[in-house]
């Protein structure tokens, strides 16, 4: 499982496509057979400066999440993975 966390094995292109390394590690854990992966991208408590905070959080989250979903589909893992 520890090798699944080593994103240095991924191409630079893949790392750029994901942006946020947490999403890439999640994909690698699913590929390694880990049955439950919890992914948290912090900073969503936006009681103050809501627009400014979300303006920074949303693009990175969208980028990483869409790369994760696309890779799960491309690798045949999406149909057996519950994403919440």
C-alpha positions as CSV (number, residue, x, y, z in Angstrom):
1,X,0.0,0.0,0.0
2,X,2.9,2.4,0.7
3,X,4.0,2.2,-2.9
4,X,0.5,3.3,-3.9
5,X,1.2,6.6,-2.1
6,X,4.4,7.2,-4.1
7,X,3.2,9.6,-6.9
8,X,6.7,10.0,-8.2
9,X,6.0,6.9,-10.3
10,X,3.4,9.0,-12.3
11,X,4.3,11.1,-15.3
12,X,4.7,14.8,-15.0
13,X,1.7,15.2,-17.3
14,X,-0.5,13.1,-15.0
15,X,0.6,15.0,-11.9
16,X,-0.2,18.3,-13.7
17,X,-3.6,17.0,-14.8
18,X,-4.5,16.1,-11.2
19,X,-3.0,19.2,-9.7
20,X,-3.9,18.3,-6.1
21,X,-1.9,15.2,-5.1
22,X,-4.6,13.9,-2.8
23,X,-6.8,12.9,-5.7
24,X,-3.9,11.1,-7.5
25,X,-3.1,9.2,-4.3
26,X,-6.7,8.2,-4.0
27,X,-6.7,6.7,-7.5
28,X,-3.5,4.8,-6.8
29,X,-5.0,3.4,-3.5
30,X,-8.1,2.2,-5.4
31,X,-5.9,0.6,-8.0
32,X,-3.9,-1.1,-5.2
33,X,-7.2,-2.7,-3.9
34,X,-7.8,-0.5,-0.9
35,X,-11.5,-0.9,-0.2
36,X,-12.2,2.4,1.5
37,X,-10.5,5.7,0.7
38,X,-11.5,8.9,2.4
39,X,-10.3,12.1,0.7
40,X,-10.4,15.4,2.4
41,X,-9.5,18.7,0.8
42,X,-9.6,21.2,3.7
43,X,-10.5,24.8,3.9
44,X,-14.2,24.7,3.1
45,X,-15.4,26.6,6.2
46,X,-16.0,29.8,4.4
47,X,-17.9,31.9,6.9
48,X,-15.6,34.7,6.2
49,X,-14.5,35.8,2.7
50,X,-16.7,33.2,1.1
51,X,-16.2,34.3,-2.5
52,X,-12.5,34.7,-2.2
53,X,-12.0,31.3,-0.5
54,X,-14.2,29.4,-2.9
55,X,-12.6,31.1,-5.9
56,X,-9.3,29.4,-4.9
57,X,-10.7,26.1,-3.7
58,X,-13.2,25.2,-6.4
59,X,-10.9,25.2,-9.5
60,X,-8.3,22.9,-7.8
61,X,-11.0,20.6,-6.5
62,X,-12.8,20.4,-9.8
63,X,-9.5,19.7,-11.6
64,X,-8.5,16.9,-9.3
65,X,-11.9,15.3,-9.0
66,X,-12.5,15.3,-12.7
67,X,-9.1,13.7,-13.3
68,X,-9.8,11.0,-10.7
69,X,-13.2,10.2,-12.2
70,X,-11.8,10.0,-15.7
71,X,-8.9,7.8,-14.7
72,X,-11.3,5.4,-12.8
73,X,-13.4,5.2,-16.0
74,X,-10.4,4.7,-18.3
75,X,-8.9,2.0,-16.0
76,X,-12.2,0.1,-15.7
77,X,-12.5,0.9,-11.9
78,X,-15.4,3.3,-12.0
79,X,-18.2,0.7,-12.1
80,X,-16.9,-1.0,-8.9
81,X,-16.1,2.2,-7.0
82,X,-18.6,4.2,-4.9
83,X,-17.8,7.9,-5.0
84,X,-19.6,10.1,-2.5
